[in-house]
Amino acid sequence: MKKTKILAAAAACTAAASLALFSGCASSNAHISVDSFWYIDGYEGIQPTSVDPEENGRTAEVLLYEIKFDGESAENNAYRVNYFTDGEDFENGENAHYFKTTFYATTFDWSGEDVAEDYRLTKEDADKLPEADRARLDGTKETVYVLETELKISGEYVFGKGEATAGNSVKFTDYLNTTSYFRSARNGLEPVYSSQQAHTTSPAAMRPTSADEMCEQLEYSYEVSYNFDCSQATYTFTQDGESTSRTTGNIQGKYSLFDNNVLYTAIRGMSISSSLGATVSLFSPADGGTVNVNIAGGAYGELDADDDAGIISALTAAYGEPDIPEDTDEKDGEDDAKHSHIYYNTVGIRLADATGVIRTARYAAVENEDDNTYRATMLDLTQPLSYGLGSWQFTLAEVVSVLGKKA
């Protein structure tokens, strides 16, 4: 099967870049701890208010991001890509360009159809498990998180520097939909099950000699079942009507293991600071197994009241206004109205083989674990495209609903 690009919210990432922008260094410590920073307090397990929003009248957390394209940063003179991201209705318009996440918890049945046949547990099997494992189960059911993501974008690749014509361009509408089940932060966000369906159009060469060589279009899907102790994964990968099934053992290695689709949520659970430096492993059927990713902490700062006005509005509409210290009527000689009093941490993300570009994301800073107003929300993400074709910018546009809030 052809390898596709990893990481659920991104397309291609192969141009070289330096990690020196970030002060964190890859840690020799094998595993990284995670916490439930998507809650307002420091609860480590899965809160009952997160479970089964449809059945119990609670709400999932739904975050909506607008995608913009920066073509001015492109450096490739052989061809270009134009993403159609100028429409006002970015979610429902003719040229929709958005990324949406839906996050909640549910019960996962280890005897059910979403489990590979060899991994299914009967009640008798479950009763034979070690006590620590049995404690996670109610019969053969376990409470787990669910993350659903949806991405849609359209555009065209254009060969040469002239106007787009039928002979020198390829138009496309791409989508990427994922569903992932994974355990609580107390259990390391270990993966349980995931699926992905995608149609992607990616650049194929740095210097193509014709329009036929500049991009490739792939349509694929996969499903992954992890066994109960997360030591093996069985997956089916389907592309161009052909399916490949495979079982991979010993998937737990030196680094913390996450499913590829939940990387940005896993980072959300980390204690992000300028000293953060970690390598994590992602299981990605599209890449034939596990891949390692470096995560490095960067700058801490305050959201700009003007430049980040949309992000600030999305956060405060859902979670309320920030607390403003009494002694900040003036700060650095400026009127306090120019300050948002909402803070962020930056992380850089790159494939550990050091051949990929750096993705840069900002997350709402966790100032107080017991009163975590903005819940470590990912605020934006910059995704450089391969072969010098520009970059995407994902920006939080709306917190549609809040995790666990009563409907």
N, C-alpha and C positions, 0 to 999 in steps of 0.2 A: 504494500500500500504506500501511497505517497505520504510523506510527512507534512503535516500542516503546522501552522504557527501556534505556539502555546499561549496560554493566559486568556481567560474568558473575555475580558473587556478590551482586547487589543487585536490588531491584525499582525503586521510584520515588524520585525525588529532585528535587523542584522548589521546595520552600519556601525562602525566602531565609535566608541566614546570613552571618556575617562571617568572613573569613579572618584577622582580626586575632589569633585565638587562636594563630596560628603565626607564628614570626619570619622564616621564609624568604620571599624575594621571587622572583617569576617571573624567570628568567634570560633575558638577551638572547642568550646563547650558544645557537646553533641546536640542537645535539645534545648529549645527555647520555651519558656513558660508563657502561657496566655491566660487572659482573664476576660470576664464578661463585661467589657466596657461599653457594650451596646445597651446596658441597663443603667438606670440613674444611680444605682448603688453598686457595691462591690460583690454582689452575690455570685458565687462561682458555679452553681448548678444551673439548671434550666428552670426559670421561674414559672409557676403554674399559669401566670397571666399571659405567657407566650404561647400556650399550647392550643392547637386546633382552633384558629380564629373563626372559621366558618361554623363549627359545631357549637362553640361556647359563646358566641357573640362578642368575641374580642377581635382586635385588629392586628394584622401583620404590620411590620414596618415596611413601608413602600417608599423608596427613594427614587426620584426622577432626575436624570442628568441630561442636559443639552450637550450635543456634540458640535464643536466648531472645528474648522479646518484652517490651518495656517499654511497657505501656499507660498507666501513670501519668503519663508525660510528654506524653500526648496533649492537645491544646488545641482540638480541633474539637468543637463542641457539636451539630452537625447529624447526624453519624453516627460510627460507630466501627468498628474492625476488631478482632476477637479471634483471635489466632493460637493454635492448640492446641499449646502448647509445654510443658505441665506433665507429660506422661508420662515415666516413669522410663526406658523404653527408647527413647531419642531416635533411634536408628538403625533399629531393626526393629519398633518398636511400631506400634499401629494408627494413631496420628497422628505418623508419623515427622517429625522436624524436624532436619535436618542438612545440612552442606556437606562434601563430600569431594573431595580432589584426589589424582590419581595422576600421578607425574612420572618420566619416564625418557627414554632416547634410543633411536633406531632408525635404520634406513636408509630413506630416501625415494627412490623411483624416479621420476625426472623424465620417464620414458617411460610411466609407469603410468596407471591409470584415475583416480587421485585428482587428476590434472593436467588442467586445461582443454585441450581439443584443440589450440588455437592455441599453447599454452605447452609442449607436449611436446617433449622433446629426444631425437633419435636419437644414436647414438654418433658419427655423422658431424657432427651439429650441435655436440655437446659438444667435439669435437676442434678446432672452429673458434673456440671461446671464447678470450678473453684468458688468458694463462698463470695469472694470479691466480685466475680463476674455475675453470679446469681443475683446479687444485690441490685444490679442494674436492670434486671428483668422483672416484668410482671407476667409470669408464664413464659411465653416466647416473645413478648413485646417489650420494646425499649423506647423511652422518650428521647427523641433526637431533634436537632435543628433541621430546618429545611431552608435552603436558599434557592430561589428561582431568579434567573436573570434573562433579560431580553434586550437585544441590541438590533437596531435597524439603521441603515445608511445607504445612500445611493450616490452615483457619480459617473464619471467617464475617464478612461485613460486616453491620452492623446499623444500620438507619435509625432516628433518634431516640434517646431515652434509656431506653426501656423494655426489657423482656426480649425476647430474640430469638423471633420467631414465623415461621411459614411465609410470612406476608405482608410482613414487613418485613426479611427477612434473605436473604443469598445465601451458601451454603456452597461451599467449593472445596477442591480438592487441587491444588497447583501443583508443577511440576517444571521443572528447567532442566539440561540435559546438554550438555556441549561437548567437542570434541576439537580440539586445535590442534597443528600442527607448526611449529617455528621454529628458527632457526639458533643457533649458539653465541654466548656473550657476546663472543667475539673478533669475530664478525660482527654485533654489535649486536642480537641476538635478532630479526633480521628475520623477518617472517612468511613461511610457505611454503604452508600450507593450513589451513583451519579449517571446522568445522561446528558447528551449534547446533540443538537441538530443545527447544521450550519450550511450556508451558501456563502463562500468567501471569494473575493477577487483580489489577488495579491500581485505585486510586481514580481517579475520573473528574472530580470537581468539588470545589470548596471548600464550596459550600453547595447541595447538590442539593435539589430540592423533592419528591422521591419516592425510594423504594427502587430504582426502575428506573434512576435517574440517578447513583447513588453509586459504581458500579464498572463496569469493563469486563473481559471475559475474552477473551484472545487465545490462539490456538494457532498456532504457526508453526515453520518450520524454514528453515535456509539452509546453503549450502555456498559456500566461497570458495576459488578458486585464484589464487595470486600467480605472476607470471612470475619467471624465474630472477634477474633483476636487481632485482626488487621495485619496478618502476616502474609496473606495471599490476596490476589485480585484476579477475577475472571472477567474478561470483557469481549464484546463483539463490536467490531468496527466495520461499518458499511460505507462503501464509496463506489460510485459509478455502477451500482447494482450488484457489486460483489462484496461478500461478507467474509471477514476473517475473525475467528474466535481463538482466544488464547488465555492460558492461565499463567500468571507470573508469581513466583514465590519469593520469599525473603525481601519483601518490599520495604520493611522497616530497617533502615540502615543507620548511619552515623547521625543523621540530622532528623529533626521533626518532620513527620510526613503529613501532608495535606492533599486533599483532592485538588486538581488543577483549577477547578471552577470556583473555589472558595478562597483563593489567595488574598484578595483585597479585604475580605472579612477576617481572615486569620491575622493579617497585619493590624487590623483594627483592634484586635485583642492583645497586642503586644504593648509593652511599656515603651512608648516611643520617646526618644530623646536624642540629642546630638551624639551620645555615646553608643547608641544602638548599632550593633553590627552582628549579623547572623546569616547563616546559610540554612535554607530549608529545602526539603525535597517535595516535589509535586508529582503525583501520578497522573500521567497524560497518555491515554490510549492513542491519540493522534500522533504522538511521538514515540510510541512503542514501549513505554514503560515510565520509569522515573527520570526526572531532570532536576538539577539543582539550581537554585536561584539565590543570589546575594541580596540582602536587604540592609541598607545603611541609613542611619539617622542623619538628618541635616538640620536646617535652620528652625528655630523657634521664633514665632512672631505674632503680631496682632493683625487681624483682618483689617484691611483698609476700608474706611467708611465709604469711600467713593468707588474705588476699583472693584471691591468685593461686595457691592451693595446687594446684588442678587442673591449671593450666598447668605449674607446676613439676614435678608428678608425671609429666605426659606427656613432658616434655623429659628428665628424669633417667632415666626408665625406658628410654628409647631410646638416649640419648647419654651417660649417666653423670652423676655428681655434679660440680658445679663445683669448680674449684680455689679454696681459701680461703687468702688471704694469711696468713702467719704472724703478722703484727702486728695482727690484727683480733679478738683475744679479746674486746675490748670496743670498741664503736663508739658515739660520742655518749652514753656512759654507759649504753647498753643491752646486755643480754645478746646475744652474737653469734648465738645460736640463733634470734633473731628476724629475721635477715638471710638472704636467699636466695642472695646472691652471683651472681645471674643478672640481667643488665641488658638494658634495652630502649631503642629509639628510637621516637619517635612521628612519624607523618606525617598530614597532612591532605590530602584528595583532593576536588577539586571541578571541575565543568565550567568551562572557561575563560571562558564568557560571563557568569559571576558570578551566574547566576540559580538555581543549585542549592544544596542543603544540603551541608555538609561531612561526608564520611565520615572517620572517625578510625581509624587502624590502628596497632597496636604490633608491631614486629618485634624479634626477638632481636638484641641489639647485637653487632656484629663487633668484638670486643676485640683479636683477633690473627688476621690474615688467614692465617697459616700454621698456626694451631691453632684453627680456628673451630668450637668445640665444638657450638654450637647452631644453626649453619648459616643464620643470618638468617631463621629460620622466622617466618612471620606468626603472632603469638600471639593476637590478637583483632582484631575489626573492629566498629565501631559504625556502623550504617546508619540514619540518620533516614528515616522515611517522609514522603511528600509530604502536603500539606494538613493538617499538624499532627495526624497519626494515631498518633504514638508512634515507636518505633525498634526495630530488630533489634540483637541482639548476637551475633556469631559468636565462640565461644571454643574454643581448641584443647583437645580432649578426649583425643586419643591420637595418638601417632606410631606408626601401625600397622606400618610397615616403613621402613627406612632406604635411601636411594638408594645403589645399588651394592653393598650388603652381600650376601655369598654366602648363598644360601638354605640 
